[in-house]
Each structure stands twice: as C-alpha cells, then as structure tokens.
C-alpha cells in the first residue's frame, strides 16, 4: 500500500471522516477503505467521460476538412501569429 497526502477543506474532512466511519465502522482503516472507494469511482467516471477515439489513419481523417478555406497555410500561420501577438498586447 502507498500513502497520499492531500489537503481538503476542514468541513469536507469532517463529513468524510464521519461518513467513512459510519459506513466501514469505527476501526482502524475505515477512512482508507472509504478513500480507496471514492478514488476508484472518480477514476472510473473520468475514464468513461474522457475516452477519445483515435482514428487508425489520422491524416486521412483530417484531409479535406479545411477545403473551404481560401487562404494558404503560410497566410494562416501569419494570421495566427498576429492574433497571438494582439492578445498579448491587450
């Protein structure tokens, strides 16, 4: 087993401590069991919502997407540089 040190608001810590002990008992390790379960559920939620499907041929997937743009690649690069510079200047 490994340990993780985290910092959470005091009110959240009190609620977590109370809930974990009510669920898993007032014995040693109840908070660790509750934290393990909470982290597992959070990871599952993240993995299910953040799944990105990478196409087997990414170049083919992008080909033709900018067909409607009438500017060349160099012009677009210069325009993007100008936009970034203007954002920095404010």
N, CA, C and O atoms as CSV, one atom per row, in Angstrom:
chain,resi,resn,atom,element,x,y,z
A,1,UNK,N,N,0.840,-1.188,0.000
A,1,UNK,CA,C,0.000,0.000,0.000
A,1,UNK,C,C,0.881,1.246,0.000
A,1,UNK,O,O,1.975,1.251,0.563
A,2,UNK,N,N,0.389,2.284,-0.632
A,2,UNK,CA,C,1.071,3.577,-0.678
A,2,UNK,C,C,0.236,4.607,0.058
A,2,UNK,O,O,-0.957,4.409,0.289
A,3,UNK,N,N,0.870,5.701,0.422
A,3,UNK,CA,C,0.133,6.779,1.084
A,3,UNK,C,C,0.151,8.010,0.183
A,3,UNK,O,O,1.100,8.251,-0.563
A,4,UNK,N,N,-0.936,8.783,0.281
A,4,UNK,CA,C,-1.063,10.036,-0.460
A,4,UNK,C,C,-1.446,11.107,0.547
A,4,UNK,O,O,-2.375,10.926,1.333
A,5,UNK,N,N,-0.740,12.206,0.521
A,5,UNK,CA,C,-1.095,13.320,1.404
A,5,UNK,C,C,-1.879,14.327,0.575
A,5,UNK,O,O,-1.394,14.822,-0.443
A,6,UNK,N,N,-3.088,14.624,1.018
A,6,UNK,CA,C,-3.929,15.589,0.317
A,6,UNK,C,C,-4.402,16.645,1.301
A,6,UNK,O,O,-4.430,16.419,2.511
A,7,UNK,N,N,-4.770,17.791,0.769
A,7,UNK,CA,C,-5.287,18.878,1.592
A,7,UNK,C,C,-6.692,19.202,1.111
A,7,UNK,O,O,-6.905,19.528,-0.057
A,8,UNK,N,N,-7.650,19.107,2.032
A,8,UNK,CA,C,-9.049,19.378,1.706
A,8,UNK,C,C,-9.608,20.333,2.751
A,8,UNK,O,O,-9.050,20.459,3.841
A,9,UNK,N,N,-10.710,21.008,2.424
A,9,UNK,CA,C,-11.318,21.909,3.402
A,9,UNK,C,C,-11.723,21.152,4.672
A,9,UNK,O,O,-12.101,19.981,4.617
A,10,UNK,N,N,-11.640,21.829,5.795
A,10,UNK,CA,C,-11.907,21.205,7.090
A,10,UNK,C,C,-13.312,20.618,7.164
A,10,UNK,O,O,-13.500,19.522,7.693
A,11,UNK,N,N,-14.293,21.335,6.641
A,11,UNK,CA,C,-15.677,20.856,6.690
A,11,UNK,C,C,-15.838,19.561,5.893
A,11,UNK,O,O,-16.545,18.650,6.323
A,12,UNK,N,N,-15.184,19.479,4.732
A,12,UNK,CA,C,-15.232,18.265,3.926
A,12,UNK,C,C,-14.555,17.111,4.655
A,12,UNK,O,O,-15.035,15.979,4.604
A,13,UNK,N,N,-13.460,17.387,5.323
A,13,UNK,CA,C,-12.747,16.351,6.083
A,13,UNK,C,C,-13.626,15.793,7.185
A,13,UNK,O,O,-13.664,14.581,7.393
A,14,UNK,N,N,-14.334,16.661,7.894
A,14,UNK,CA,C,-15.210,16.206,8.979
A,14,UNK,C,C,-16.327,15.323,8.441
A,14,UNK,O,O,-16.632,14.275,9.011
A,15,UNK,N,N,-16.939,15.758,7.332
A,15,UNK,CA,C,-18.025,14.968,6.742
A,15,UNK,C,C,-17.512,13.624,6.235
A,15,UNK,O,O,-18.169,12.598,6.410
A,16,UNK,N,N,-16.328,13.634,5.603
A,16,UNK,CA,C,-15.750,12.395,5.092
A,16,UNK,C,C,-15.411,11.446,6.232
A,16,UNK,O,O,-15.698,10.251,6.153
A,17,UNK,N,N,-14.810,11.965,7.278
A,17,UNK,CA,C,-14.450,11.141,8.436
A,17,UNK,C,C,-15.697,10.494,9.036
A,17,UNK,O,O,-15.704,9.298,9.331
A,18,UNK,N,N,-16.744,11.287,9.214
A,18,UNK,CA,C,-17.982,10.781,9.810
A,18,UNK,C,C,-18.623,9.718,8.913
A,18,UNK,O,O,-19.007,8.648,9.386
A,19,UNK,N,N,-18.736,10.019,7.618
A,19,UNK,CA,C,-19.372,9.080,6.690
A,19,UNK,C,C,-18.578,7.787,6.560
A,19,UNK,O,O,-19.165,6.706,6.509
A,20,UNK,N,N,-17.255,7.881,6.507
A,20,UNK,CA,C,-16.444,6.674,6.353
A,20,UNK,C,C,-16.539,5.783,7.580
A,20,UNK,O,O,-16.572,4.558,7.459
A,21,UNK,N,N,-16.584,6.378,8.743
A,21,UNK,CA,C,-16.681,5.577,9.963
A,21,UNK,C,C,-18.078,4.990,10.137
A,21,UNK,O,O,-18.223,3.882,10.655
A,22,UNK,N,N,-19.100,5.715,9.712
A,22,UNK,CA,C,-20.450,5.161,9.782
A,22,UNK,C,C,-20.607,3.994,8.812
A,22,UNK,O,O,-21.306,3.024,9.107
A,23,UNK,N,N,-19.961,4.090,7.664
A,23,UNK,CA,C,-20.082,3.047,6.645
A,23,UNK,C,C,-19.209,1.830,6.954
A,23,UNK,O,O,-19.678,0.696,6.863
A,24,UNK,N,N,-17.958,2.054,7.314
A,24,UNK,CA,C,-17.000,0.963,7.487
A,24,UNK,C,C,-16.671,0.660,8.945
A,24,UNK,O,O,-15.853,-0.219,9.216
A,25,UNK,N,N,-17.275,1.352,9.869
A,25,UNK,CA,C,-17.026,1.095,11.284
A,25,UNK,C,C,-15.991,2.043,11.857
A,25,UNK,O,O,-15.293,2.752,11.133
A,26,UNK,N,N,-15.915,2.036,13.154
A,26,UNK,CA,C,-15.024,2.957,13.860
A,26,UNK,C,C,-13.670,2.319,14.144
A,26,UNK,O,O,-13.015,2.651,15.133
A,27,UNK,N,N,-13.260,1.420,13.289
A,27,UNK,CA,C,-11.975,0.758,13.486
A,27,UNK,C,C,-10.920,1.365,12.561
A,27,UNK,O,O,-11.211,2.171,11.677
A,28,UNK,N,N,-9.703,0.946,12.805
A,28,UNK,CA,C,-8.584,1.438,12.016
A,28,UNK,C,C,-8.747,1.021,10.547
A,28,UNK,O,O,-9.095,-0.124,10.258
A,29,UNK,N,N,-8.499,1.941,9.640
A,29,UNK,CA,C,-8.549,1.637,8.216
A,29,UNK,C,C,-9.860,1.994,7.535
A,29,UNK,O,O,-9.981,1.858,6.318
A,30,UNK,N,N,-10.837,2.448,8.300
A,30,UNK,CA,C,-12.130,2.766,7.684
A,30,UNK,C,C,-12.014,3.950,6.726
A,30,UNK,O,O,-12.640,3.954,5.666
A,31,UNK,N,N,-11.227,4.940,7.090
A,31,UNK,CA,C,-11.052,6.090,6.197
A,31,UNK,C,C,-10.276,5.696,4.943
A,31,UNK,O,O,-10.565,6.198,3.857
A,32,UNK,N,N,-9.310,4.816,5.077
A,32,UNK,CA,C,-8.553,4.350,3.914
A,32,UNK,C,C,-9.453,3.584,2.956
A,32,UNK,O,O,-9.353,3.752,1.741
A,33,UNK,N,N,-10.332,2.744,3.494
A,33,UNK,CA,C,-11.262,1.997,2.643
A,33,UNK,C,C,-12.198,2.948,1.911
A,33,UNK,O,O,-12.448,2.784,0.716
A,34,UNK,N,N,-12.715,3.939,2.626
A,34,UNK,CA,C,-13.633,4.902,2.011
A,34,UNK,C,C,-12.913,5.736,0.952
A,34,UNK,O,O,-13.468,5.991,-0.117
A,35,UNK,N,N,-11.693,6.159,1.237
A,35,UNK,CA,C,-10.929,6.958,0.278
A,35,UNK,C,C,-10.593,6.133,-0.960
A,35,UNK,O,O,-10.663,6.638,-2.080
A,36,UNK,N,N,-10.229,4.868,-0.765
A,36,UNK,CA,C,-9.934,3.986,-1.889
A,36,UNK,C,C,-11.152,3.847,-2.789
A,36,UNK,O,O,-11.040,3.929,-4.012
A,37,UNK,N,N,-12.310,3.636,-2.185
A,37,UNK,CA,C,-13.549,3.503,-2.955
A,37,UNK,C,C,-13.883,4.804,-3.689
A,37,UNK,O,O,-14.285,4.773,-4.852
A,38,UNK,N,N,-13.720,5.936,-3.022
A,38,UNK,CA,C,-14.015,7.230,-3.647
A,38,UNK,C,C,-13.085,7.493,-4.826
A,38,UNK,O,O,-13.532,7.959,-5.874
A,39,UNK,N,N,-11.811,7.204,-4.667
A,39,UNK,CA,C,-10.838,7.425,-5.739
A,39,UNK,C,C,-11.119,6.491,-6.908
A,39,UNK,O,O,-11.043,6.903,-8.066
A,40,UNK,N,N,-11.447,5.223,-6.610
A,40,UNK,CA,C,-11.791,4.272,-7.673
A,40,UNK,C,C,-12.979,4.763,-8.493
A,40,UNK,O,O,-12.952,4.727,-9.723
A,41,UNK,N,N,-14.021,5.222,-7.805
A,41,UNK,CA,C,-15.210,5.716,-8.505
A,41,UNK,C,C,-14.878,6.951,-9.339
A,41,UNK,O,O,-15.368,7.089,-10.460
A,42,UNK,N,N,-14.055,7.842,-8.807
A,42,UNK,CA,C,-13.673,9.049,-9.542
A,42,UNK,C,C,-12.897,8.682,-10.806
A,42,UNK,O,O,-13.135,9.252,-11.871
A,43,UNK,N,N,-11.973,7.733,-10.687
A,43,UNK,CA,C,-11.183,7.302,-11.842
A,43,UNK,C,C,-12.088,6.684,-12.899
A,43,UNK,O,O,-11.939,6.979,-14.085
A,44,UNK,N,N,-13.024,5.832,-12.489
A,44,UNK,CA,C,-13.953,5.221,-13.447
A,44,UNK,C,C,-14.773,6.284,-14.166
A,44,UNK,O,O,-14.990,6.191,-15.375
A,45,UNK,N,N,-15.226,7.288,-13.431
A,45,UNK,CA,C,-16.008,8.357,-14.031
A,45,UNK,C,C,-15.159,9.129,-15.046
A,45,UNK,O,O,-15.634,9.452,-16.134
A,46,UNK,N,N,-13.909,9.423,-14.693
A,46,UNK,CA,C,-13.023,10.157,-15.595
A,46,UNK,C,C,-12.727,9.346,-16.848
A,46,UNK,O,O,-12.743,9.881,-17.957
A,47,UNK,N,N,-12.457,8.064,-16.674
A,47,UNK,CA,C,-12.129,7.225,-17.823
A,47,UNK,C,C,-13.311,7.075,-18.773
A,47,UNK,O,O,-13.127,6.984,-19.987
A,48,UNK,N,N,-14.518,7.048,-18.228
A,48,UNK,CA,C,-15.684,6.872,-19.095
A,48,UNK,C,C,-16.047,8.155,-19.829
A,48,UNK,O,O,-16.600,8.094,-20.927
A,49,UNK,N,N,-15.751,9.315,-19.252
A,49,UNK,CA,C,-16.125,10.572,-19.901
A,49,UNK,C,C,-15.015,11.148,-20.770
A,49,UNK,O,O,-15.282,12.001,-21.617
A,50,UNK,N,N,-13.792,10.707,-20.581
A,50,UNK,CA,C,-12.672,11.315,-21.285
A,50,UNK,C,C,-12.146,10.413,-22.401
A,50,UNK,O,O,-11.114,10.712,-23.003
A,51,UNK,N,N,-12.835,9.328,-22.678
A,51,UNK,CA,C,-12.346,8.429,-23.714
A,51,UNK,C,C,-12.372,9.123,-25.071
A,51,UNK,O,O,-13.390,9.670,-25.493
A,52,UNK,N,N,-11.245,9.085,-25.728
A,52,UNK,CA,C,-11.103,9.696,-27.046
A,52,UNK,C,C,-10.753,8.595,-28.023
A,52,UNK,O,O,-9.817,7.827,-27.802
A,53,UNK,N,N,-11.500,8.522,-29.092
A,53,UNK,CA,C,-11.218,7.513,-30.102
A,53,UNK,C,C,-10.231,8.090,-31.109
A,53,UNK,O,O,-10.522,9.073,-31.790
A,54,UNK,N,N,-9.078,7.475,-31.192
A,54,UNK,CA,C,-8.043,7.927,-32.122
A,54,UNK,C,C,-8.193,7.121,-33.407
A,54,UNK,O,O,-8.116,5.893,-33.378
A,55,UNK,N,N,-8.403,7.792,-34.523
A,55,UNK,CA,C,-8.570,7.061,-35.783
A,55,UNK,C,C,-7.283,6.349,-36.180
A,55,UNK,O,O,-6.184,6.803,-35.861
A,56,UNK,N,N,-7.434,5.237,-36.876
A,56,UNK,CA,C,-6.249,4.484,-37.292
A,56,UNK,C,C,-5.439,5.253,-38.333
A,56,UNK,O,O,-4.221,5.094,-38.410
A,57,UNK,N,N,-6.100,6.078,-39.125
A,57,UNK,CA,C,-5.439,6.916,-40.134
A,57,UNK,C,C,-5.759,8.382,-39.843
A,57,UNK,O,O,-6.644,8.944,-40.488
A,58,UNK,N,N,-5.065,9.023,-38.891
A,58,UNK,CA,C,-5.419,10.390,-38.510
A,58,UNK,C,C,-5.267,11.410,-39.638
A,58,UNK,O,O,-6.026,12.377,-39.698
A,59,UNK,N,N,-4.310,11.210,-40.519
A,59,UNK,CA,C,-4.122,12.159,-41.618
A,59,UNK,C,C,-5.306,12.091,-42.574
A,59,UNK,O,O,-5.796,13.121,-43.037
A,60,UNK,N,N,-5.762,10.881,-42.870
A,60,UNK,CA,C,-6.925,10.726,-43.751
A,60,UNK,C,C,-8.170,11.334,-43.118
A,60,UNK,O,O,-9.019,11.884,-43.820
A,61,UNK,N,N,-8.282,11.239,-41.801
A,61,UNK,CA,C,-9.443,11.796,-41.110
A,61,UNK,C,C,-9.470,13.319,-41.221
A,61,UNK,O,O,-10.544,13.919,-41.258
A,62,UNK,N,N,-8.295,13.943,-41.273
A,62,UNK,CA,C,-8.216,15.404,-41.358
A,62,UNK,C,C,-8.251,15.929,-42.787
A,62,UNK,O,O,-8.594,17.088,-43.021
A,63,UNK,N,N,-7.903,15.088,-43.722
A,63,UNK,CA,C,-7.803,15.517,-45.121
A,63,UNK,C,C,-9.140,16.076,-45.612
A,63,UNK,O,O,-10.183,15.435,-45.474
A,64,UNK,N,N,-9.093,17.251,-46.174
A,64,UNK,CA,C,-10.280,17.863,-46.739
A,64,UNK,C,C,-11.098,18.702,-45.778
A,64,UNK,O,O,-12.073,19.326,-46.195
A,65,UNK,N,N,-10.733,18.737,-44.503
A,65,UNK,CA,C,-11.527,19.481,-43.523
A,65,UNK,C,C,-11.435,20.988,-43.727
A,65,UNK,O,O,-12.370,21.714,-43.389
A,66,UNK,N,N,-10.329,21.464,-44.272
A,66,UNK,CA,C,-10.157,22.904,-44.480
A,66,UNK,C,C,-10.279,23.286,-45.957
A,66,UNK,O,O,-9.765,24.320,-46.383
A,67,UNK,N,N,-10.951,22.458,-46.715
A,67,UNK,CA,C,-11.095,22.698,-48.148
A,67,UNK,C,C,-11.783,24.031,-48.436
A,67,UNK,O,O,-11.488,24.679,-49.440
A,68,UNK,N,N,-12.693,24.437,-47.563
A,68,UNK,CA,C,-13.450,25.673,-47.767
A,68,UNK,C,C,-12.626,26.935,-47.493
A,68,UNK,O,O,-13.037,28.028,-47.882
A,69,UNK,N,N,-11.472,26.804,-46.830
A,69,UNK,CA,C,-10.628,27.956,-46.510
A,69,UNK,C,C,-9.841,28.351,-47.756
A,69,UNK,O,O,-9.181,27.519,-48.380
A,70,UNK,N,N,-9.920,29.612,-48.101
A,70,UNK,CA,C,-9.297,30.084,-49.343
A,70,UNK,C,C,-7.858,30.563,-49.155
A,70,UNK,O,O,-7.173,30.846,-50.138
A,71,UNK,N,N,-7.388,30.658,-47.911
A,71,UNK,CA,C,-6.025,31.130,-47.653
A,71,UNK,C,C,-5.065,29.947,-47.662
A,71,UNK,O,O,-5.453,28.802,-47.432
A,72,UNK,N,N,-3.802,30.257,-47.934
A,72,UNK,CA,C,-2.773,29.237,-47.896
A,72,UNK,C,C,-2.277,29.014,-46.471
A,72,UNK,O,O,-2.602,29.778,-45.562
A,73,UNK,N,N,-1.490,27.963,-46.290
A,73,UNK,CA,C,-1.013,27.616,-44.950
A,73,UNK,C,C,-0.109,28.697,-44.361
A,73,UNK,O,O,-0.171,28.966,-43.161
A,74,UNK,N,N,0.726,29.317,-45.190
A,74,UNK,CA,C,1.620,30.364,-44.698
A,74,UNK,C,C,0.816,31.579,-44.251
A,74,UNK,O,O,1.112,32.179,-43.218
A,75,UNK,N,N,-0.198,31.939,-45.028
A,75,UNK,CA,C,-1.051,33.067,-44.647
A,75,UNK,C,C,-1.750,32.790,-43.316
A,75,UNK,O,O,-1.855,33.675,-42.467
A,76,UNK,N,N,-2.224,31.562,-43.143
A,76,UNK,CA,C,-2.896,31.204,-41.890
A,76,UNK,C,C,-1.930,31.259,-40.710
A,76,UNK,O,O,-2.308,31.684,-39.618
A,77,UNK,N,N,-0.682,30.831,-40.925
A,77,UNK,CA,C,0.314,30.886,-39.859
A,77,UNK,C,C,0.592,32.325,-39.453
A,77,UNK,O,O,0.687,32.627,-38.264
A,78,UNK,N,N,0.724,33.209,-40.427
A,78,UNK,CA,C,0.966,34.625,-40.126
A,78,UNK,C,C,-0.228,35.235,-39.398
A,78,UNK,O,O,-0.057,36.011,-38.458
A,79,UNK,N,N,-1.424,34.886,-39.830
A,79,UNK,CA,C,-2.629,35.402,-39.189
A,79,UNK,C,C,-2.720,34.915,-37.739
A,79,UNK,O,O,-3.093,35.677,-36.847
A,80,UNK,N,N,-2.380,33.649,-37.511
A,80,UNK,CA,C,-2.402,33.110,-36.152
A,80,UNK,C,C,-1.372,33.814,-35.275
A,80,UNK,O,O,-1.644,34.102,-34.109
A,81,UNK,N,N,-0.192,34.092,-35.826
A,81,UNK,CA,C,0.840,34.806,-35.067
A,81,UNK,C,C,0.370,36.209,-34.706
A,81,UNK,O,O,0.609,36.678,-33.593
A,82,UNK,N,N,-0.293,36.878,-35.636
A,82,UNK,CA,C,-0.829,38.221,-35.366
A,82,UNK,C,C,-1.886,38.182,-34.271
A,82,UNK,O,O,-1.912,39.050,-33.398
A,83,UNK,N,N,-2.753,37.182,-34.315
A,83,UNK,CA,C,-3.802,37.055,-33.291
A,83,UNK,C,C,-3.177,36.855,-31.916
A,83,UNK,O,O,-3.593,37.487,-30.945
A,84,UNK,N,N,-2.167,35.967,-31.828
A,84,UNK,CA,C,-1.496,35.737,-30.540
A,84,UNK,C,C,-0.809,37.004,-30.049
A,84,UNK,O,O,-0.873,37.323,-28.862
A,85,UNK,N,N,-0.155,37.725,-30.947
A,85,UNK,CA,C,0.537,38.960,-30.564
A,85,UNK,C,C,-0.455,40.003,-30.060
A,85,UNK,O,O,-0.185,40.691,-29.076
A,86,UNK,N,N,-1.595,40.125,-30.724
A,86,UNK,CA,C,-2.615,41.087,-30.294
A,86,UNK,C,C,-3.190,40.729,-28.928
A,86,UNK,O,O,-3.514,41.617,-28.139
A,87,UNK,N,N,-3.318,39.436,-28.643
A,87,UNK,CA,C,-3.821,39.014,-27.328
A,87,UNK,C,C,-2.837,39.399,-26.228
A,87,UNK,O,O,-3.237,39.810,-25.139
A,88,UNK,N,N,-1.552,39.261,-26.526
A,88,UNK,CA,C,-0.526,39.596,-25.535
A,88,UNK,C,C,-0.501,41.099,-25.282
A,88,UNK,O,O,-0.379,41.543,-24.140
A,89,UNK,N,N,-0.617,41.872,-26.349
A,89,UNK,CA,C,-0.588,43.334,-26.223
A,89,UNK,C,C,-1.813,43.868,-25.500
A,89,UNK,O,O,-1.766,44.918,-24.859
A,90,UNK,N,N,-2.902,43.134,-25.614
A,90,UNK,CA,C,-4.129,43.556,-24.922
A,90,UNK,C,C,-4.961,44.349,-25.779
A,90,UNK,O,O,-6.032,44.790,-25.364
